[in-house]
């Protein structure tokens, strides 16, 4: 009887110790060749869209819960996919110029997660520091994780990063030449 009680007490102590051990943090490298960042920008007369390549990325998990992440995009790879020919070259050149992203000087954009809150089984609300043109501002967005894939849509106010060209918030009488301040990033990750 004493041996049975002692065994039960030991099992309870070790069971509790095991249950309270912290789950190890695991960093998962994002596969840049199969992941994508799609951008879409809006103007009074329509929109433009395209891609930019992911240079590097890491998602951090504790068990199966997302707890962090860090990403870098190669801004020199910025392309428009909705136009062709001369229009494509002009648009891409303008987007890479100092009027917009100044990619000659600012070759990368970076996002670092600062807060991750679970909102459902595979859903999270993430706040992160987004750096564009060496200006860092917080952004909040939703992330969904399923197996080895994650998706997010991030709405970015370009004027917060000193990208004011064609903005009705800063210039009057633009008419149909106005470009809306916010653009979207749709991010599909594989890890």
C-alpha positions, 0 to 999 in steps of 0.5 A: 500500500505504501509503495502504491501511494509513493508511486502515485505521489511520484507520478503526480510530482513528475506529471506536474513538472512535465506539464509546466515545462515551457514549450521550446521556441522553434524558428521555421525558415520561410521558403522564399522561392515558393512564397509570394508578396503581391501588391495592389495600389489604387487610384481614382481611375483604377488600380495597378498590381504586381509582385515583390520578392521575399528576400528572407523570412522566419516564423516563430512557433511555440508548439503549434502556436505562432508567436513571432516572425521577421521578414525582408523583401527585396524592393529592387525586384518590384514589378507590375504585372497588370501592364505590358510593354512601354507602360510596364517599364514606365510604371516600374521605373516610377515606382522604383524612383524617389517619388515612391520607394527609392529602391536604389537607396532603399533596397529592402523593406522589413517587417518584425512581429512585435505582438501576436494574439490568437483569435481562433484555432489557426488565426492570429492578430499580429502587430509588427514594425514595418520599415520602408525607406528607413522609416518604421511604423506599426501595422496590425493585420490578420494571419492564418496558419494551416500546416506549413502555409501562412497567409496575410493581407496587410493594408499600408498607408504609404504616406506614413513612409514619406511616399506622398506622390499623387496623394490627395492628402498632400496635394490639391486639384489632382482630379483623376490623377490622384493616387490613394494613400493605402495599398494592399500587400497579400502575402502567401508563405510556405515554410 
